[in-house]
Amino acid sequence: MKAFKLAFRNLIGAGLRTWLNVGILAFILILMIFQYGIYDGWNRQAVTDMIAWEIGGGQIWQENYDPYDPFTLEDSHATIPASMQGEIEKGNLAPVLVTQATIYPDGRMQSILLKGINPDQQVSDIPTAILSGDYTEIPAVIGNIMAKNAKLKEGDLVTVRWRDVDGTFDATEALIVGVFKADVPAVTARQMWIPIERLREMTQMSGQATLLITDQEYIWYGSEEGWVMRDHDFLLKEMSEMIRMKKIGGSFIYVILLLLAMLAVFDTQVLSIFRRQKEIGTYMAMGMTRSQVVRLFTVEGAMHSILAVIVGTVPGIPLLMWINSKGIGMPGDYEEFGMAIAERIYPAYSAGLILSVMLIIIITTTIVSFLPSRKISKMNPVEAIKGKLQ
């Protein structure tokens, strides 16, 4: 305790030099918490949106289905097993049939995915209820990205061409009965949602599906041949990996800033030891061991980070809370990023995040403070009192 009191008194006595180091460390502390909070908040929002709009409690895929390989769509459909029909009727499963198609808005040609889904499904937030009704044309709902790129709006008619199970092409008119907005491009970009029974008639795939979206409470027992369960870990892996890589990329900036701050602390410690040789010699002459003096100067350097934590809370807490309440707006073309990202991202500051950033700065500062302090262990007390380093 005496070492801490003495170290604190020496730091305060150093004046401006101390507060410059403390200010730099406090700035880096706030910046790191803010940036990692943005990544965590983005991840949390993306996971929530993807579960609500796209993956539900998970997805059951036909074994040949690969969303990244359009050539698999011709073979990635099968009759839904009888054991799943009861769950569909209960609303625990929502079958989706996927096929490639082409639309011709205003004479332009655009390739899309035509997806059939039950209008009365409840496992996804896609507004499929508006697909119910007696329409002469095929009723379709599209996402905001699709509407923007194809220049379509509610009430428009658009020609759709597809190929059935035998490879025969056919075409008809589709009526846009709704345009919805979601932050998940996987359900809003380059795809059109129509009643699954209409799509089955069009493609001659009666009773078939490409995948089934499950309810949050659905339990998969893995007993259906030809179908595989894709849980959240699998379906969210790509998103999690992308955010993890962005965290790693952003860390390089903070490593550089932290190294600059540590260089300032290191220089301060070296200068302090050089200018306080007589003080060090006096400590030794009064009975302090070399290790105690080394510990004193190490604690003194480490207290820069402790003071930074204390000082950083004054502007940091209200600033981060304000940002958390207002969020960070994304650029106007954020919809084109091709990933689940909201119009505004709200940071997530967990206790683990804050403590880990604090510990990184405190531990790093302690190590950097100890390195120049080792020279004290080689000093001769008599020479130190004379102000001469050996």
N, C-alpha and C positions, 0 to 999 in steps of 0.2 A: 504493500500500500504506500509505503514511503517513497518507493521508486516511482510510482505513478504520480504522486504529489510533486515530487522534485522534477520529473519529466514535464509535467503540465506547466509548472512555474517557468521552466527554461523555455518552453515553446512560446508561452505568452510573452516572455521577455524578448524573444527574437523579433517580435513586431511584424512588420509588413511581409517579411520573407515567409513567415509561417502562414499568414492568411492568404497569400498568393497560392501556395501549395494546397491549402485547404479548399480554396475556391475552385481550383482546377479539378481536384478530386470530386468535389461536390457536383460540379457540372457534368463530369463523366458519369457519376452515379445516377443522376436524374436522367441523362440521355440514354443510358443502357436500359434502365427500367422502362422508360417510355417505349423504346424501340422493340424490346422483347415483349412488352405488353401488347403492342400493335400486332405482332406475329401471333401471339396466343389468342388475342381477340378475333383475329381473322380466322384462325383455325376453328375456334369455337363456333363462330357464325357460319362458316362454311359447312361444318359437320351438321349443325342444326338444320340448315337449309337443304342439304343433300338428303338427309333423313326424311324431311317433310315432303320434299318435292319428287325425289327420284328413287331412293332405295328403301324407304320404309324401315321395317325391321330386318331387312335383308332381301336377297333375290334368289330365286331358284331358276337356274339357267338350263336350257336344253344343252346337252353335252357338247354340241358342235358350235355353240354360239360364242363369238368373239366380237365385242363391240368395236374393236380396232381393226377388224378385217372384214370389209363389206362382202368379200367373196364367200364368206361362210354363211351369209344370210339365206342362200338358196337351200341349204341343208339344215339350217338351225331352227327347225320347227318340228313339233311332234304332237300327237294327240295327248291331251291332258289325262293323266291316270285317274281312274274312277275314285281312288282314295282321296284325291284332292278336290273332287267336285263338291263334297260336303263342306269343306273349308271355304270354297268360293262362295257357296250359298250363304254361309254364315258371315261373309264379309272379311274373313281372315286372309284371303288371298285375292289378288287382282291380276288375272292373266293379261299378258300383253303380246300381241302378234306384230312382228316387225318385218317390213319388206321395203325394198328400194323402189323409188318412184321418181317421176319427173313432173314438175309443174311448169306452166307457161303463162306467167303473169305478164299482161300487156305484150304478148308476143315473144317475151324473153324465155329462155330455157334455164331451169335450175334443178339440180339433183337434190332430192330430199329423202328422208326416211319417213315412210308412211306407217304410223303406229296405231293399232287397234286396241281399245281398252273398254272395259265395261263402264257405261255411263253412270251407274249407281255405285261405283267403287268408293271406298272410304279410306283406303290405306295411303293415298297420295293427295296432296293439296291441289293437284291439277283440277281445274273446274270442269270436270267431265259431265256434271249434271245437266249442263245446257245442251248436251248432245242428244238428250232424250226428246222425243217429239216426232211428229210425222212430217218429215221433210221429203220433198221431191228429189232434190239434189242430196249429195252426201254431206251431212253436217260435219264441220271440222273446227277445231280450236287450235290456235297457234300461239307461240310465245312472242314476247315483244321483240326479240332479236330477229326471229323469222319474219315478223311483220315489217320490221324496219328494212331488212335486206331485200325482201321481195316486194316491198311497197304495197302491202296488203292491209286492209282494215276490215272491221266488222261489217258484214253485209256484202262484201265483194264475192264475185264468182271467179273461180280459177280452174283452168283445165288441168286434170291430173291424169297421167299415163302410168300404168304399172304392168307387170308381167305376172301371169298366174302360175300355178304349180307346174303346168305343162310347158311353160315358156312362151305362151301366147300373149301378145300385147293387147291391151284394151285401154280405153280412155273414157272419161266422163267429166262432168262438172262437179266441183265441190263448193259448198257455200260456207264462207267463214262466219260462224255464228258467235265467235268470241275470241278476244285477244287478251291473254293474261301476262302479267309481269312476274318474273321470278329471277332470283340471283344465281340460278343454276343453268348454265348453257346447255347441259345435257338434255334438258327438257324444253328449251326455248329456241335453240338454234337449228335451222335446216331440218325441221321435222314438223309433221302435221298429225294431230291426234283425231281419230274418228272412232265411231262405235265398232267394237271388235267383231260383232256379228256381220256388219256390212263388209268389213275387210275380209272376213272368212268367205263370204259369198263371192266377192270380187276375185279372190285368189284361189278359190276352190279348196280351201284348207279347213273344212268343217271340223269343229271341235279341237282345233290345234292352237298352240301358242309357242312363242319363242322364249318367253320368261314369265315368271310370276313374282309380283311384288308382295312381300309378306307383311302382315300386321306386326306391331311391336311385340305382341304376346304369342306369336306363332312359334311352335316348337317343331323343328325338323328332325326326323328320326333316320333320314338317309336310307330309306328302303326302296326308293323308286328308281328302277334302272333307266338310264338314259337322261337322268336329271341330276344336277349338282347344285349344292347350296353354296351361295356366296354371302358370307356374313359381313358385318361392318368392317372388321379388320382387313378383309380383302378389298371391299369396295371403296374404302376410304384410304387405302394404302398410298395411292398415287398422290392424293392431296396432302397427306401427312408428310410424305417424302419431299414434295416440292417445298412446303413451308420449312421443313428441316434444313434443306439446302439453302434456302434464303436466309435462315438464321445463321448458318455457317458463313455464308458470303458476307452478311452484315457484320459478323463478329470481327472480320479483318480490320474494319474501320476502327472498332473499339479497341482492338489490340494495339493498333498504332497510337491512338489517343492515350491509352493506358501506359504504353511504353514511354511516351513523351512526359507524362506526369511522373512516372517512376524515375525517369532521368533527372527531373527537377528535384525529387526527394533525395535521390542518390547524391547529387551535387550539393544539396543542402547539408547532408550528413557529412560528406567529405570536408566541406568548408567549416562546418561546426567543429569537427574533430581537430582540424588544423589550427583554428583560432582559439580553441579552448584547451590547449595542451597543459597550461599551468593549472587549470581547474581539474583536469584529469589527474595530473600528478598529485594535487592536493587531496583528491578523493582517496588515492592509493596510500598516501602518507598518513591519512586519518584512519586507515584500517580496512578500507574496502578492497575486496579482492578484484583481480582483473576481470573475472567472469561477471562480478556484480556491476562493474563499470560498463562492460560490454552490454549487459542486460539493460542498464539504465539508458544508454544511447539507442539501443534497439527499440525500447518502449517509447522513447521520445520520438523516434521516427515513425513508429506505428501509430502514434496518437494523431498524426496528421489525418489518417483515414478515419479514426474515430470522431475527430472534430468535424471531418467532412460529412459524415453521416448525420451528425447533430445539426450542422449548419444547413445541409441539403434538405432536411425536413421542413425548414421554414418556408422556402418558396416551392419546394417539390410537392408536398402534400396537396396544397390548394391547386397548383398548376395541373398535376396529374388527375386530380378529381374533376377539374373543369373539363379537361380533354376527354375524360371518360364519359362525362355527361353529354358533351356536344358531339363526340366522334370526329373522325377524320374523313372528309369528303374525298371520294375517288375522282379521277379525271373524267371529263365528259364522255370519253370513249371507253370507259371501263368495261362495258358490255362486250367489247371485242377481245378481251384478254383471254377468253377461252377457258376460264376457270371459275369456280364458284367464289364470287366476291360480291359483297354487298355495296350499295351506293355509298353508304357510310360505314366505316369500321369503328367499332367501339373497343378500345383496349381492355385487356383483362389483366389486372394486377393481382396475382396470387401471392400468398405469404411465402410460398416456396421460391417464387421468382425474386421477390424483394430480398429475402434472406440470402439467397445464393449470390446475387450481385454484390451485396454488402460484404459477404465472406470473401469473394474473389478480390475485391479491392483491399480489404483489411489484410488478408494473407499475403497478397503481392507486395503491399507496402511494408509489411513486417520483414519479409525476406530481403527486399531491397535495402531496408534500414540496417539489417544485420551485416550485410556484406562489407561495407566500409568500417563498421564498428569492430570487426575482427582485428584490425590493425592495433587497437588499443591493447590487446593481449600481449603484444610484442614490445610494448613501450616500457622503458626504464623510468621509474618514478622520479628519480633525481633529475634525469635529463628532461623529463616532461615538465617538471617544475621550472627548469631553466628555459623552457620553451623550445627545446631541440628534439625533433623527432629522430628516431633511429631507423 
